[in-house]
Amino acid sequence: MRRAAILLSIALLMAGCGFMPRIATPTSEPSPTVQPTPTAAPSLATEAPSEDPEPTPGADAVPRFAVGSLVATNAPGLRIRGRPGTDQRVVTSLGLGAELLVGLGPILVDDLGWYLVRDADDADPQFAEGWVAAGFEPDPFLVAAGFTPGDSPFLGGFADTAPGEFGPTALPGSRVALRWIAATGTTEICNFALDLSGESGDPVRAVRTPVGSFPASGELPFSFFGTNNLDGQPVFVHVESNCSWAVSFVRTERAPSPS
């Protein structure tokens, strides 16, 4: 009897399962696609460059050598020219280690510093004098090469890109001239004014000239110093100029005029 009751209960449970409603399995709804918020493109006017441009070397990077000092070439094939400038006539080309005597400079032309030099060794090629570009530190075309020769005709000189008073330079009581050159690094005309004075007395007017696209140069002869009582004494150089300029005192017995 008990067994019959158990079997009846199981039968009723199985029948009930047939009438149970089917529960649908929930499915996930697809998530809506989020559109990115548009951002403004960076302004080219304010965007920083990826690399800084290489600075152009200036006058302060040109190696400085005293007038009358000995220098040597620090690069092979260095050209000696008749005038300062990369488009000027080539006098000769020098090998590495050629010795030169500095006569005037530096003067800035074509963004380079130029020196007037003389041949100071016996090696070929030989030349009288000419202009050479000095390059820039720390790897210049010219380097110092020892002591000043004792028989140098050059007594001293100055070069700058600004006005000022320079000196004094002691002049012997002999035939001494002053060589000068001035140039402008722009398309505008610059003005070069040069005066000389002794240890006492007012400056004596010497040179007044405008300078255009081509360097201007000249020489004050020994007679200028005698006439103005400047020979045989220390002399100051007074320059008023917005040019690049250079001057040097030289014994005229050994010094031809500038090229």
C-alpha positions as CSV (number, residue, x, y, z in Angstrom):
1,M,0.0,0.0,0.0
2,R,2.8,2.3,0.9
3,R,4.6,1.4,-2.3
4,A,1.6,2.2,-4.4
5,A,1.3,5.6,-2.7
6,I,4.9,6.4,-3.6
7,L,4.5,5.4,-7.2
8,L,1.3,7.6,-7.5
9,S,3.2,10.6,-6.1
10,I,6.0,10.2,-8.6
11,A,3.5,9.9,-11.5
12,L,1.8,13.1,-10.4
13,L,5.1,15.0,-10.3
14,M,6.1,13.9,-13.8
15,A,2.8,14.9,-15.1
16,G,3.0,18.3,-13.5
17,C,6.4,18.9,-15.1
18,G,4.8,18.5,-18.5
19,F,2.5,21.4,-17.7
20,M,5.2,23.8,-16.4
21,P,5.6,26.9,-18.6
22,R,9.0,27.1,-20.3
23,I,11.0,30.0,-19.0
24,A,13.0,31.6,-21.8
25,T,16.7,32.0,-21.2
26,P,17.4,35.8,-21.2
27,T,19.8,37.0,-23.9
28,S,22.0,40.0,-23.4
29,E,21.3,43.0,-25.5
30,P,24.2,44.3,-27.6
31,S,25.9,47.3,-25.9
32,P,25.5,50.5,-27.9
33,T,28.8,51.6,-29.7
34,V,30.2,54.7,-28.1
35,Q,31.4,57.2,-30.7
36,P,34.7,58.9,-29.9
37,T,34.4,62.6,-29.1
38,P,36.2,64.5,-32.0
39,T,39.2,66.5,-30.9
40,A,40.6,69.5,-32.7
41,A,43.8,69.0,-34.7
42,P,46.9,70.6,-33.1
43,S,47.7,74.1,-34.5
44,L,50.8,74.1,-36.6
45,A,51.6,77.6,-35.5
46,T,52.0,76.5,-31.9
47,E,53.5,73.0,-32.4
48,A,57.1,72.8,-31.2
49,P,59.6,71.6,-33.7
50,S,61.0,68.1,-33.2
51,E,64.6,69.4,-33.4
52,D,66.3,72.8,-32.9
53,P,68.0,74.1,-36.0
54,E,71.8,74.3,-36.0
55,P,72.9,77.8,-35.0
56,T,75.0,79.7,-37.6
57,P,78.4,80.5,-36.1
58,G,79.0,84.1,-35.5
59,A,82.0,86.5,-35.2
60,D,82.7,85.1,-31.7
61,A,83.4,81.6,-33.1
62,V,86.1,82.9,-35.6
63,P,89.6,82.1,-34.2
64,R,91.5,85.2,-33.2
65,F,95.1,85.6,-34.1
66,A,97.3,88.6,-33.4
67,V,98.7,90.6,-36.3
68,G,102.2,89.4,-36.9
69,S,101.6,85.9,-35.4
70,L,102.4,82.6,-37.1
71,V,99.5,80.2,-37.9
72,A,99.2,76.9,-39.8
73,T,96.6,75.4,-42.0
74,N,94.4,72.8,-40.2
75,A,92.6,71.5,-43.3
76,P,93.9,70.3,-46.7
77,G,93.1,72.2,-49.9
78,L,92.7,75.5,-48.1
79,R,92.3,78.3,-50.8
80,I,94.3,81.6,-50.7
81,R,92.3,84.3,-52.5
82,G,93.1,87.7,-53.9
83,R,90.4,89.4,-51.9
84,P,88.2,88.2,-49.0
85,G,85.1,86.4,-50.3
86,T,84.2,82.9,-51.5
87,D,83.7,84.2,-55.1
88,Q,87.1,85.9,-55.3
89,R,90.0,84.8,-57.5
90,V,92.0,81.8,-56.1
91,V,95.7,82.5,-55.8
92,T,96.7,79.0,-54.7
93,S,95.6,76.1,-52.5
94,L,97.6,74.9,-49.5
95,G,98.1,71.5,-47.9
96,L,97.8,70.6,-44.3
97,G,100.3,72.3,-41.9
98,A,101.4,75.1,-44.2
99,E,102.8,78.1,-42.2
100,L,101.4,81.6,-42.6
101,L,102.1,85.0,-41.2
102,V,99.0,87.0,-40.2
103,G,99.0,90.5,-41.6
104,L,95.4,91.8,-41.2
105,G,92.1,90.6,-39.9
106,P,89.8,89.0,-39.2
107,I,87.2,90.6,-41.5
108,L,83.7,89.2,-41.9
109,V,82.7,88.5,-45.5
110,D,80.2,85.9,-46.7
111,D,79.6,84.8,-43.1
112,L,83.3,83.8,-42.8
113,G,86.2,85.4,-40.9
114,W,89.1,86.2,-43.3
115,Y,92.8,87.0,-42.6
116,L,95.3,88.5,-44.9
117,V,98.4,86.2,-44.7
118,R,101.9,85.9,-46.1
119,D,103.7,82.7,-47.0
120,A,106.0,81.8,-44.1
121,D,107.6,78.5,-45.1
122,D,109.8,77.3,-48.0
123,A,107.4,74.5,-49.0
124,D,105.5,74.6,-52.3
125,P,103.3,76.2,-53.4
126,Q,104.8,79.6,-52.7
127,F,102.9,82.9,-52.8
128,A,103.4,86.5,-51.7
129,E,100.2,87.1,-49.8
130,G,96.5,86.6,-50.0
131,W,93.3,86.1,-48.0
132,V,92.2,82.9,-46.3
133,A,89.1,81.9,-44.4
134,A,89.8,80.9,-40.8
135,G,86.8,78.7,-40.2
136,F,85.2,78.4,-36.8
137,E,86.0,77.0,-33.4
138,P,86.2,74.3,-32.2
139,D,87.6,72.9,-35.5
140,P,88.9,76.0,-37.4
141,F,90.8,76.0,-40.7
142,L,93.8,77.9,-39.1
143,V,95.5,77.2,-35.8
144,A,98.3,78.9,-33.9
145,A,101.8,77.7,-35.0
146,G,104.3,79.0,-32.4
147,F,106.2,82.2,-31.8
148,T,106.0,85.4,-33.9
149,P,108.9,85.6,-36.3
150,G,111.5,88.2,-35.2
151,D,111.7,89.7,-38.7
152,S,108.0,90.2,-39.1
153,P,107.1,93.5,-40.8
154,F,103.8,93.7,-38.9
155,L,103.9,95.8,-35.8
156,G,100.3,95.2,-34.5
157,G,96.7,95.6,-35.4
158,F,93.1,95.5,-34.4
159,A,89.8,94.1,-35.7
160,D,86.2,94.3,-34.5
161,T,82.6,94.7,-35.6
162,A,81.9,97.7,-33.2
163,P,83.3,101.2,-32.6
164,G,85.9,102.0,-29.9
165,E,89.4,103.1,-29.0
166,F,92.2,100.6,-29.4
167,G,95.9,100.6,-28.6
168,P,98.3,102.0,-28.2
169,T,100.7,100.4,-30.7
170,A,104.4,101.5,-30.4
171,L,105.7,102.8,-33.7
172,P,109.4,102.9,-34.5
173,G,110.9,106.0,-35.9
174,S,110.9,104.6,-39.5
175,R,108.7,104.2,-42.5
176,V,105.4,102.8,-41.1
177,A,102.1,102.6,-42.9
178,L,98.6,101.6,-41.7
179,R,96.5,99.2,-43.8
180,W,92.8,99.0,-43.3
181,I,89.8,97.2,-44.6
182,A,86.0,97.4,-43.9
183,A,83.1,95.2,-45.0
184,T,79.3,94.9,-44.4
185,G,77.6,91.6,-43.9
186,T,74.3,92.9,-45.1
187,T,72.8,94.5,-48.2
188,E,72.8,97.9,-46.4
189,I,75.7,100.4,-46.7
190,C,77.9,100.7,-43.6
191,N,80.1,103.6,-42.7
192,F,83.8,103.4,-41.7
193,A,85.5,106.3,-39.8
194,L,89.1,106.0,-38.6
195,D,91.1,108.5,-36.6
196,L,94.6,108.2,-35.0
197,S,96.1,110.0,-32.0
198,G,99.4,110.0,-30.1
199,E,99.7,109.8,-26.3
200,S,98.7,113.5,-26.2
201,G,96.8,115.7,-28.5
202,D,93.5,115.4,-30.3
203,P,92.7,112.5,-32.8
204,V,93.7,113.2,-36.4
205,R,91.1,112.4,-39.0
206,A,92.4,109.6,-41.2
207,V,89.6,107.7,-43.1
208,R,86.0,108.4,-43.9
209,T,84.2,106.1,-46.4
210,P,80.9,104.3,-47.0
211,V,81.1,100.6,-47.6
212,G,78.7,98.7,-49.9
213,S,78.5,95.1,-51.0
214,F,82.2,95.0,-51.8
215,P,84.8,95.4,-49.1
216,A,86.7,98.7,-49.1
217,S,90.4,98.9,-48.3
218,G,93.3,101.3,-48.4
219,E,96.6,102.4,-46.8
220,L,97.7,105.4,-44.9
221,P,101.3,106.1,-46.1
222,F,104.3,106.8,-43.9
223,S,104.1,110.5,-44.8
224,F,100.7,110.7,-43.0
225,F,102.5,109.8,-39.7
226,G,105.3,112.2,-40.2
227,T,103.0,115.1,-41.2
228,N,100.8,114.6,-38.1
229,N,103.7,114.0,-35.7
230,L,102.6,110.4,-35.0
231,D,105.8,108.5,-36.0
232,G,108.1,107.2,-33.4
233,Q,105.5,107.1,-30.6
234,P,102.6,105.0,-29.3
235,V,99.5,105.5,-31.4
236,F,95.9,104.9,-30.6
237,V,93.2,103.9,-33.1
238,H,89.8,105.5,-32.9
239,V,87.0,103.8,-34.9
240,E,83.4,104.9,-35.4
241,S,81.7,102.3,-37.6
242,N,78.9,99.7,-37.9
243,C,81.1,97.7,-40.4
244,S,83.3,94.7,-39.8
245,W,86.8,96.3,-39.9
246,A,90.5,95.6,-39.4
247,V,93.7,97.7,-39.3
248,S,97.4,96.9,-39.0
249,F,100.6,98.8,-38.7
250,V,103.4,97.6,-41.0
251,R,106.9,98.6,-42.1
252,T,106.5,99.8,-45.6
253,E,109.9,98.5,-46.8
254,R,108.4,95.0,-46.5
255,A,104.7,95.6,-47.1
256,P,103.1,95.9,-50.6
257,S,99.7,97.5,-50.8
258,P,96.6,95.2,-50.2
259,S,95.5,93.2,-53.2
